[in-house]
Amino acid sequence: MTNAACILVADDDKAIRTVLNQALSRLGYVVKSTGTASNLWQWIEEGIGDLVITDVVMPDDNGLDLLPRILAARPNLKVIVMSARNTLMTAVQANERGAFEYLPKPFDLETLKLVVWKALNSEEENTRTTRELKSNINEADHLPLIGRSPAMQEIYRVMARLMSAELTVTISGESGTGKELIARALHDYGKRADGPFVAINMAAIPKELIESELFGHEKGAFTGATVRSLGKFEEAQRGTLFLDEIGDMPIEAQTRLLRVLQEGEYTTVGGNRIIKANVRIITATHRDLRLLIRQGLFREDLYYRLNVVPLRIPALRERKEDISDLVTHFCLRAAEGGLAHKIIDKEGMLLLEEYSWPGNVRELENLIKRLSVLYAEQTITRETIAKELNSSKQELDSDQINTNESLSESIERHLSSYFAAHENTLPTPGLYNRVLKELERPLLALTLEATQGNQLRAADLLGLNRNTLRKKLKDLEIPVVKGIK
């Protein structure tokens, strides 16, 4: 290689220095390696090196603390940071302080080679401005996510790059994987951290109420709207709006949301005053949005607006090496909440790692809480865990085959979710009439379907006058099969 690039490697682990030296030398690069930050800094001051690969923890200094000094002295010199402290905050700090890339240890050599090639061949100069992290952030106290597995390391790397961006993010993953935690972390460590974080769950709100919940409504906009009500967009101004279970949003509301994303403005329900939307949108779903598009249930143009940066959260069964850390974290959290501190024995931990976790991290957390409350012994054994997991499975199977739930119980469960979503605010006025309307539409549509479109039989079954049924079908825009009366 003519005029071979010189790579500076700093790591106090001699084995890692040897491996990197051999791997990079074989590619034709000139490699200078050291086990101290002071030697690295001397080379940088002398103008030596075209790229730096440095560890975080070294005997005489911290690689992250050295980063701003390196970039101040040589702004165009790219720095790749390695670390065995594989946490979200390490990735965030590396990104905040101007690292070209962050690689958690252990890393794949092929990945390192690709990153090195990108760093040395990038035409875009490293002009990132560095900014200090908030002094009150303590990693041990405020770490929002737990996990050192390769799957979580990839999540951390992507998140670190998204912290200072204003891009729209769609988080996908099974229920219980921690999608809202990811959204909160993107907000809390991003540019809008001083603004509000507002979350709304599309699945927990009757479809007729969603537009009012999102955009607010004016006094008199509908029956029961006695005062003007703020929507989530207004509440989230200068902050982040998290739209959970976006796949459950009705088409009508999708159209209004698309306009906000396209034009950056909206009007309230029943209003005509243009309101500028100054919010960052983060969405989440456990459903396949592409399948919903093919079924005509989700707008394709909205999908591309929301899915600028897709972020998939792995299921717990895909990162079982994180279970031990999660268990320790949840046991400590339970103890801090006033419950007894528990320790899981070795065999018990093995069982936890073997289990499939259909409810993901949420199911694991609930299990630890249950163990902390129900059992007196401090050390929890495999037998105890097996008993609890078997009990949970039986309850789940029972719930899945239970068809005896009454209509009132089903409605109560749905409304409980709705009120839970409004824990800190009163629900939208006019709830009574809107819930009745929400119930009426599927009742009429399904009855019509059961009678194969025969309106006379449907009216008789419902106990309604035929003309009344026809009017309701028209008002609610329920399609009627042609040729059947």
LINDA-V672368 format. One record per pair of residues at least 24 apart in sequence whose ideal C-beta (glycine too) atoms are under 7 Angstrom apart, sorted by the first residue. I is the first residue (numbers start at 1). GAP is how many residues later the second one is. If there is no record, write none. Layout:
[[I & GAP] [I & GAP]]
//
This chain:
[[1 & 27] [4 & 24] [4 & 25] [4 & 26] [5 & 24] [5 & 45] [5 & 46] [5 & 115] [6 & 24] [6 & 26] [6 & 42] [6 & 43] [6 & 44] [7 & 24] [7 & 42] [7 & 43] [7 & 44] [7 & 46] [7 & 109] [8 & 24] [8 & 32] [8 & 35] [8 & 41] [8 & 44] [9 & 24] [9 & 44] [10 & 24] [10 & 27] [10 & 30] [10 & 44] [10 & 45] [10 & 48] [11 & 24] [11 & 44] [11 & 71] [12 & 43] [12 & 46] [12 & 47] [20 & 33] [23 & 86] [23 & 90] [24 & 92] [27 & 86] [36 & 24] [37 & 24] [37 & 26] [37 & 29] [41 & 25] [44 & 26] [44 & 29] [44 & 30] [45 & 28] [49 & 28] [50 & 70] [51 & 27] [51 & 65] [51 & 68] [51 & 69] [52 & 25] [52 & 27] [52 & 28] [53 & 27] [53 & 29] [54 & 25] [54 & 27] [54 & 28] [55 & 27] [55 & 28] [56 & 25] [56 & 27] [56 & 29] [56 & 34] [64 & 29] [64 & 30] [64 & 33] [67 & 30] [67 & 31] [67 & 32] [68 & 29] [68 & 30] [68 & 62] [71 & 27] [71 & 59] [76 & 49] [76 & 50] [78 & 41] [78 & 48] [80 & 35] [80 & 39] [86 & 62] [86 & 67] [87 & 52] [87 & 56] [88 & 55] [88 & 56] [88 & 57] [88 & 68] [88 & 71] [88 & 97] [89 & 50] [89 & 54] [91 & 65] [91 & 66] [91 & 68] [91 & 69] [92 & 68] [92 & 71] [92 & 97] [93 & 40] [94 & 66] [95 & 65] [95 & 66] [95 & 68] [96 & 34] [96 & 35] [96 & 37] [97 & 33] [98 & 28] [98 & 30] [98 & 32] [100 & 26] [102 & 55] [102 & 58] [104 & 49] [144 & 37] [144 & 40] [144 & 41] [145 & 33] [145 & 36] [145 & 40] [146 & 176] [146 & 179] [146 & 180] [146 & 183] [147 & 172] [147 & 175] [147 & 178] [148 & 174] [148 & 177] [149 & 170] [149 & 172] [149 & 173] [151 & 163] [151 & 167] [151 & 168] [152 & 167] [152 & 170] [155 & 158] [158 & 153] [159 & 26] [159 & 27] [162 & 24] [162 & 147] [163 & 26] [163 & 27] [164 & 26] [164 & 27] [166 & 114] [167 & 141] [167 & 142] [168 & 113] [168 & 137] [168 & 138] [168 & 140] [169 & 113] [169 & 140] [169 & 142] [170 & 113] [170 & 136] [170 & 137] [170 & 140] [171 & 111] [171 & 113] [171 & 140] [171 & 142] [172 & 113] [172 & 138] [172 & 140] [173 & 113] [173 & 139] [173 & 140] [174 & 112] [174 & 141] [174 & 186] [175 & 111] [175 & 185] [176 & 183] [176 & 184] [176 & 185] [176 & 186] [176 & 187] [177 & 136] [177 & 138] [177 & 183] [177 & 184] [178 & 135] [178 & 183] [179 & 105] [179 & 134] [180 & 62] [180 & 64] [180 & 104] [182 & 129] [182 & 131] [183 & 59] [183 & 99] [183 & 101] [186 & 96] [187 & 53] [192 & 46] [192 & 47] [192 & 48] [192 & 88] [195 & 43] [195 & 44] [196 & 39] [196 & 40] [196 & 43] [197 & 42] [197 & 43] [197 & 45] [198 & 34] [198 & 37] [198 & 38] [198 & 41] [198 & 43] [198 & 44] [199 & 43] [199 & 45] [200 & 32] [200 & 43] [200 & 44] [200 & 221] [201 & 43] [201 & 44] [201 & 220] [202 & 41] [202 & 42] [202 & 43] [202 & 44] [202 & 46] [202 & 47] [203 & 42] [203 & 45] [204 & 213] [204 & 214] [204 & 217] [205 & 213] [205 & 216] [206 & 212] [206 & 228] [206 & 229] [206 & 232] [207 & 43] [207 & 231] [208 & 226] [208 & 229] [208 & 230] [209 & 219] [209 & 225] [210 & 39] [210 & 40] [210 & 43] [211 & 41] [211 & 42] [211 & 45] [211 & 58] [212 & 57] [212 & 216] [213 & 215] [214 & 39] [215 & 41] [215 & 51] [215 & 53] [215 & 54] [216 & 52] [216 & 53] [217 & 51] [217 & 52] [217 & 53] [218 & 50] [218 & 52] [218 & 53] [220 & 50] [221 & 48] [221 & 49] [222 & 208] [223 & 207] [223 & 210] [224 & 205] [224 & 206] [224 & 208] [224 & 209] [225 & 204] [225 & 205] [226 & 203] [227 & 202] [229 & 199] [229 & 200] [231 & 37] [233 & 33] [233 & 44] [233 & 46] [234 & 41] [236 & 43] [237 & 41] [237 & 42] [238 & 40] [239 & 40] [240 & 39] [240 & 40] [240 & 42] [241 & 38] [241 & 40] [242 & 40] [243 & 38] [243 & 40] [244 & 40] [245 & 39] [245 & 40] [246 & 37] [246 & 38] [246 & 39] [246 & 60] [247 & 38] [247 & 40] [247 & 42] [247 & 45] [247 & 51] [251 & 48] [254 & 44] [254 & 45] [254 & 48] [257 & 45] [258 & 41] [258 & 43] [258 & 44] [258 & 47] [261 & 44] [315 & 45] [316 & 41] [316 & 44] [316 & 45] [316 & 48] [317 & 39] [317 & 40] [320 & 33] [323 & 29] [323 & 30] [324 & 25] [326 & 35] [326 & 38] [327 & 25] [327 & 41] [330 & 34] [330 & 35] [330 & 38] [331 & 37] [334 & 34] [334 & 35] [334 & 38] [339 & 33] [339 & 34] [340 & 32] [342 & 29] [342 & 30] [342 & 36] [342 & 38] [343 & 35] [343 & 36] [343 & 37] [344 & 36] [345 & 34] [345 & 35] [345 & 36] [345 & 37] [347 & 34] [347 & 35] [348 & 32] [348 & 33] [348 & 34] [348 & 37] [351 & 31] [351 & 34] [351 & 35] [352 & 33] [355 & 34] [440 & 36] [441 & 35] [441 & 37] [444 & 28] [444 & 29] [444 & 32] [444 & 34] [445 & 33] [448 & 30] [448 & 32] [452 & 32] [453 & 27] [453 & 28] [453 & 31] [454 & 30] [454 & 31] [455 & 30] [456 & 29]]
//
